[in-house]
Amino acid sequence: MDVVKKRVLSGMRPTGPLHLGHLLGALENWVRLQDEYECYYMVADWHALMSEYAEPAPIGGFVREIVADWLAVGLDPARSTIFLQSDVPEHAELHLVFSMVTPLPWLERCPTYKEQLQEVKGRDLMTYGFLGYPVLQAADILVYRAEYVPVGKDQLPHLELTREIARRFNNFTRPIFPEPRALLTPAPKLLGLDNRKMSKSYDNYISLSDDPDVVRNKVRSMITDPRRIRLADPGHPDVCTVFAYRGLFQADRIEEIESACREAAVGCTACKDELSGAVNALLDPIRRRRREWLEGDRIERVLADGAARARAAAAETMKQVRGALGW
């Protein structure tokens, strides 16, 4: 007897290159989920437009690039539905329906909305679309009646709002939507190269597509122990960004690395060179597979096939929604 797998939905906005933070924080988990769940992975170009509406041209180029990254790290289009959000108009239709039943105070109290208004500079986010971001996110999830969503803790308020919207719609009509639950997978915290939060806007990351020389130069720019002035000075690895990275990418040697640092047996430059070697060893097969996927129209065919499968599932949901509305 075939086992019916639970359905998962997740996505990323095509607003720039994917980096090591994406790999450790999401993509490695996405690859694992393929074995246990029916996975839908979405390139969220409409979500990207909410912040990039004034200069939308780069979004299209980033779509192809991030799908290449996804496939290169191990997402399998035979086991996962990989698609572009705007290729499935049912997302927009369900978003419109949900916007009719979502109370405005639910959106205004969303903590991530308030934080983004304060933190994001150079963009006017005082728009209807940005305020309604969680409603579109709810439509993304519920149009596939996904039961689980892999998220970080910062996205839990949005997921709770999705659950509330599903509950409210079900109460008005009839039970159609599940109340999706979070798949919280512990992800290592990876700071940017400058010890700030890793961010595209700070340009403080190593992308999955960086060539080996770029990786080496970026690693050499990383902040190390500020108290270690001379080679003979003992190091303090607990305050060193390079050591934190080595703990993630060379975990099997971490005790040896820590001891060498504290005893001043290795200098910071040599330590950085070892780290860049480890990062490049991780990225080499990803870069190779990425180049292969970018050949010809392979990416476009993956997205076309994924869109067809996604539309079929979404259309079935909308048939039920229209029926519940008496249409």
Secondary structure, 3 states (H helix, E strand, C coil): CCCCCCEEEEEECCCCCCEHHHHHHHHHHHHHHCCCCEEEEEECHHHHHHHHCCCCHHHHHHHHHHHHHHHHHCCCCCCEEEEEHHHCCHHHHHHHHHHHHCCHHHHHCCHHHHHHHHHCCCCCCCCHHHHCHHHHHHHHHHCCCCCEEECCHHHHHHHHHHHHHHHHHHHHCCCCCCCCEEECCCCCCCECCCCCECCCCCCCCCECCCCHHHHHHHHHCCCCCCCCCCCCCCCCHHHCHHHHHHHHHCHHHHHHHHHHHHCCCCCHHHHHHHHHHHHHHHHHHHHHHHHHHCCCCHHHHHHHHHHHHHHHHHHHHHHHHHHHCCC
